[in-house]
Amino acid sequence: MGDFVAGLVRLMLQLALLAAGLVVAAGLVLAAAVLAVVFGLRLLWARLTGRPVILRFGGMGVDPAATWRRYRSWQQEATRPRGRAAPQTAPGEPPPFSPPGAITQDVEDVQPKTPRS
């Protein structure tokens, strides 16, 4: 009789854990489905109104086009020449207005070696 009760308790515990796992899995699937529907509706509304799709996570908007424009303007600003050209000086001679501690010599990191055959 004790084996029967122990087997019944074990079976009930297994069924309870299986049911709990199924509830958790169903909750995750339902949450993913709700998010997919919400983002799908937002995408549809953006296409219908002709507005750009802006993803918002936690109230923070991410507009890929604006980020790309900001990068391009930064890149163009970095490559644009500024002010007058620096005066040419002899090698190893510091420029007229160099900050203290500036490296004024050519620095060579790598020494070329002949390949072994």
RANOR-V429695 format. One record per backbone hydrogen bond with DSSP energy under -0.5 kcal/mol. NH is the residue of the N-H (numbers start at 1). CO is the residue of the C=O. E is the energy in kcal/mol with one decimal. If there is no record, write none. Layout:
BEGIN
nh=NH co=CO e=E
nh=NH co=CO e=E
END
This chain:
BEGIN
nh=5 co=1 e=-1.9
nh=6 co=2 e=-2.3
nh=7 co=3 e=-2.3
nh=8 co=4 e=-2.2
nh=9 co=5 e=-2.7
nh=10 co=6 e=-2.3
nh=11 co=7 e=-2.4
nh=12 co=8 e=-2.4
nh=13 co=9 e=-2.4
nh=14 co=10 e=-2.3
nh=15 co=11 e=-2.4
nh=16 co=12 e=-2.3
nh=17 co=13 e=-2.4
nh=18 co=14 e=-2.3
nh=19 co=15 e=-2.5
nh=20 co=16 e=-2.3
nh=21 co=17 e=-2.4
nh=22 co=18 e=-2.3
nh=23 co=19 e=-2.2
nh=24 co=20 e=-2.2
nh=25 co=21 e=-2.6
nh=26 co=22 e=-2.6
nh=27 co=23 e=-2.2
nh=28 co=24 e=-2.2
nh=29 co=25 e=-2.3
nh=30 co=26 e=-2.5
nh=31 co=27 e=-2.4
nh=32 co=28 e=-2.3
nh=33 co=29 e=-2.3
nh=34 co=30 e=-2.4
nh=35 co=31 e=-2.3
nh=36 co=32 e=-2.3
nh=37 co=33 e=-2.4
nh=38 co=34 e=-2.6
nh=39 co=35 e=-2.6
nh=40 co=36 e=-2.2
nh=41 co=37 e=-2.7
nh=42 co=38 e=-2.2
nh=43 co=39 e=-2.3
nh=44 co=40 e=-2.5
nh=45 co=41 e=-2.6
nh=46 co=42 e=-2.3
nh=47 co=43 e=-2.1
nh=48 co=44 e=-2.5
nh=49 co=45 e=-2.3
nh=50 co=46 e=-1.0
nh=51 co=46 e=-1.2
nh=54 co=52 e=-0.7
nh=55 co=53 e=-0.5
nh=55 co=62 e=-1.2
nh=57 co=55 e=-0.5
nh=57 co=60 e=-1.7
nh=58 co=56 e=-0.5
nh=60 co=57 e=-1.3
nh=61 co=59 e=-0.6
nh=62 co=55 e=-2.2
nh=63 co=61 e=-0.5
nh=64 co=62 e=-0.7
nh=67 co=63 e=-2.1
nh=68 co=64 e=-2.3
nh=69 co=65 e=-2.4
nh=70 co=66 e=-2.3
nh=71 co=67 e=-2.1
nh=72 co=68 e=-2.5
nh=73 co=69 e=-2.4
nh=74 co=70 e=-2.0
nh=75 co=71 e=-2.6
nh=76 co=72 e=-2.6
nh=77 co=73 e=-2.2
nh=78 co=74 e=-2.1
nh=79 co=75 e=-1.6
nh=80 co=76 e=-0.9
nh=93 co=90 e=-1.9
nh=98 co=95 e=-0.9
nh=102 co=99 e=-1.7
nh=104 co=102 e=-0.6
nh=109 co=107 e=-0.6
nh=112 co=110 e=-0.6
END
